[in-house]
Structures are given as structure tokens and as C-alpha cells.
Amino acid sequence: MLDTNVFFSEGLRSLILHLFEFNGTYYPHWSDHVLGEWRATHRNKSGNTKGKNADILTKNQKEIWPDAYLKISDKSSETTLWDQADSKIAQSAIQGKCEWIITYNIKDFPNSKLRKYGLRPIHPEKLLLDFLEKEETMALLHTFVQARFNSKMELFLTYLKKIALNKFAAAIERRL
């Protein structure tokens, strides 16, 4: 389950989805709440033009990952322990039988509350470092850098550091 804060970074979102797509082991999930929150924030920060782009991107995400959408069927007293936004994310992840909530806000999703659902929070950097242990990941990263960063690994590494993924950037540098 991707938290909204992972959706904010187009590059990070694209990287995770790229790795999920070609790895084949994992399938991403998000809820209408996550996309709605992302769209609303995108509009507030960017104005109407970017808001239209957000709507187009949302439509594209639904077409590419049709089974990624998790809808909350009912309110559970278990998830009222979180704030409203986190509660919706947790409830979607629980109902979708997700393994993780990929989030920068680990503290908002305590293991003690999620463990009984077989769910745990994971920081995007930890997820990416785990992917890096797989043999094919460097080749997938090279194709991603070629498509998104004009084949310039240095630009990609700088970007990773800018979004606070320093350990991941350093691990890639050691493998080059």
C-alpha cells in the first residue's frame, strides 16, 4: 500500500512502480483516498493546470494498475486509533491484505497496531534497499535512469539524495 507521501514524488512513485512492474513479485496498492488527497494537494500547490495533469495521471494509474485500487468497505474500530487520513490508509491496506504500508511516516503506523493484520510500515528507502539485493535490480535501475534521467546516473543519484534516500544512493554508487 503506497501512502500519499510516496505519491507526492513523481520520481519515487515511478521508480517503485517500475521495480514492481518488472520484478513481478509485488503488486502496488493505493486507495481512492490516497489519490484524492494527492490530487487535492497537487491542485492546492500547483493551480488548475497541474490539477488537470493530476487527473490525467490518476486515470493513467488506474489503467496501468487496474487491481491496485483498494476501497474501504466499512469502518473498523481497530483503525480509529489513527488519525483520519492514516486510518483510511490502514483500513485499505488491511482489507486489501497488503504486506506493507510504504510511507515516510513510519511513526504514524506503529507495528504494535499493524502486526495482528500481517501488515507493517516500511520506509521507501528500506524497500528500495531490499530490491537492490535482487540481482536484476541494477539492470532495472539502468533502464529507469535511461528513460527518466536521460541516461545520467549522476542526476538520478542527486535526485535520490534530494528526496532523502541517501543510503539507497550510496548503495547504488558502491555497485557502479
N, C-alpha and C positions, 0 to 999 in steps of 0.2 A: 504494500500500500504506500503510495507516494503522498507525503504530506505536502500541503500547499507551498511551504517554504522551499521545497525541492523544485516545484514547478516554476517558481519565480525566475530562476536562472535558465535561460533558454539553452545555453551550452551544456550545463549539468544535466538538465532534463533530456536533451538529445543524446548525450553520452550514455546515460543509464539505459535509455530505450534502445540505443544502438547495441549495447552489450547484451541486453535481454533478448533482442531480436535474433542476433546471430549465435548466442550461446545456446538457446533453445531449452535451457533447464528452468528458467524463471519466466514468469509472465507478470507484467506490471498490472497494478490495480489502482484506481482512484475513484472518487465519488463525484457525483454532481456537485456536492458541497465544495469539494476541493477546486473543481473547475470554476464554479460560480464565484468563490472567494478570489481566485486568481484573476478571473475576468474583471470583477469589480475593482480590485486593486490596480489592475493594469489600466483600466479606464480612468481611475482617480489620478494616477500618476502621469498618464500619457495623453489624456484627451481623447476625443472621439475617434480620430484616425487609428490610433493603436488599439482602441476598443474594438473597432471593426476587425482589425487584424487578429485580436484575441478570439473573436467569434469564429473567424475562419480557421484558426489553429485548433480551436476546440472541436469544430466539425471534422477537421482532418484527423485529430487524435481518435475520435470516435470511429472513423472509417478504418484507420490503420489497426487499432486495437479494439475491435468491437466487443470483446468479452471483458475488457478492463474495467468497465463501469460497475460499481457496487452501489446498490440503493439500500437505504436504511428502511427496513420493513416495519419496525416498531421501536419504541423507546424502551431501553432496558435500564433498570435501576442500577445495575452494575456500572454503567458508563456515566452516570450522573456524578461520579467522583471527579470528572474532568471538567474544565470549563466548557462552554457550549461548543466552540469550534473543535476542540480536541475530542470532546465526547462524540461528535458526528464522525470524525475520522476513525476513532477507536471502534465505534459501533459498526461502521462499514467494514473495517478490517476483520473484526470478529465474525460478522455474518458471512464475509467472503472467505473465511478460513485462511486468511493470509498468514504467512510466517513472520513477516516483519512490517513495521511502520518505518519507512525510510524518512528520516527527519533530522534537521539540525538541532531540534529542541528535544533532546533525549530526556531531559528532566521532566518534561510535560507528560511523558508516557512511562511511568515507573514500572520496572519489571515485576515488582510485587503485585501490581494490579493486572498485568497482562499475562503473566506466566500461566495462570489457570486456563487460558484460552489458546495456549500453544503459540503465543504471539510475543514478539519482543521488538523494542525500538532498536534501530541501527542507524548510525550516522552515515551519511553518504560516503564519507572518506573510508570508513571501515568496510562498507560494501564494495567500493572500488578496489581497495587493497586486497580483499578476498578474491575478487575477479582476477586481479593481477597474478595470483598464484596459479591460475589456469594457463596452460601452455599457449593456447590460441589467442589470449587477450592482447598481447603486444601486436600481433598482426591486425586484430580488430581495431586497436588504437591507431595504428598507422593509416588504415582506411578512413577512420573518423577524422584524423588530422588532415588527411589529403582533401577530404570533402568539405570540412568546416573551417579549416585554418590554412587553406591554400598550400598544403604540404609543409608548413613551417612549424616544426615541433617546438621551437623556442616560443613562438606565440602561444601555443597550447599550454606549455608549462607556465608561462607568465599568467595566463588566464586562470589556471588551476590555483596558483598562489593567490591571485586576486580574490577568489571565492573561498579562501581559507581551506584549501586542500593541499597544504604544504607537504605532508607526509606522502601523499599519493604522487605528487610531482617529483619528490626526491626519489621515490621507489622507481619511477619511470626512468629518471636520469641515470640511476645505477644500472638499469638494464640496457641502456643505449650503447 
